[in-house]
Amino acid sequence: MSTMPATGGHSQPCCNVPPIVTKGYKAKGAYEEIGGYKTYVTGPSDATKAILVVYDIFGYFEQTLQGADILAHSDSEHKYKVFIPDWFEGSPAAIEWYPPDNSEKQEKLGNFFGKFPPPSIASKQASFVQAIKDKNSSLTKFGVLGYCWGGKVATLATKADNSPFGAVASVHPAMVDPKDADSIKVPMALLASGDEPAEDVKKFEGALQGPKHVEIFKDQIHGWMAARSNLSDDRVKQEYERGYKTLLTFFGKHL
């Protein structure tokens, strides 16, 4: 496999990821209400760092929850509490709408994006982090991770003047815009699939001013680390695991 070289002095993954469950994953966390939102919460009670995960448009898929549990339970040196709020309030997009290969699917997706525009959801991140702090006073550092649609949300939230995030990661991001990178002042990881425009990814990387890790997983599809991950495929499973190891190393170094 060919990938874009790692940048910013990124080291090799070193954490012990548990065996990836192909189907029927049993989540380790639980749901709580935080800031008025149903929220999946996972991770050790003695953690002092947190990762806020912004899911993709399909919501709480088992592949996404397994990823959150990997982040929360794989690094004994760097302990994280991981939070996934339900920004769609129980009404995610149907995975059957993707790929949007006919007019009906395109209309449904268009209506969905109109109801949940990334700038609107991004503007809620700081207050949600404060709601987490109000319930978890031991948490002092916060990172954010977004998948697909959530990658855009995470990027916009980190650009904001009131951003609470000390590091940001965007995985197979939707709507990659190199102009968003200009205002990112904290370390950033961008793990792209082969479906994102490589030229936009390259320009985004060039515009980032701080420490960074940018990599293209060229043989993976948009969504391979979240809801659209086919973990019964050995190659996808391998790159899913490697992607999470990369994120653990990135957050371990920069958060």
Disulfide bonds with the S-S distance in Angstrom:
none
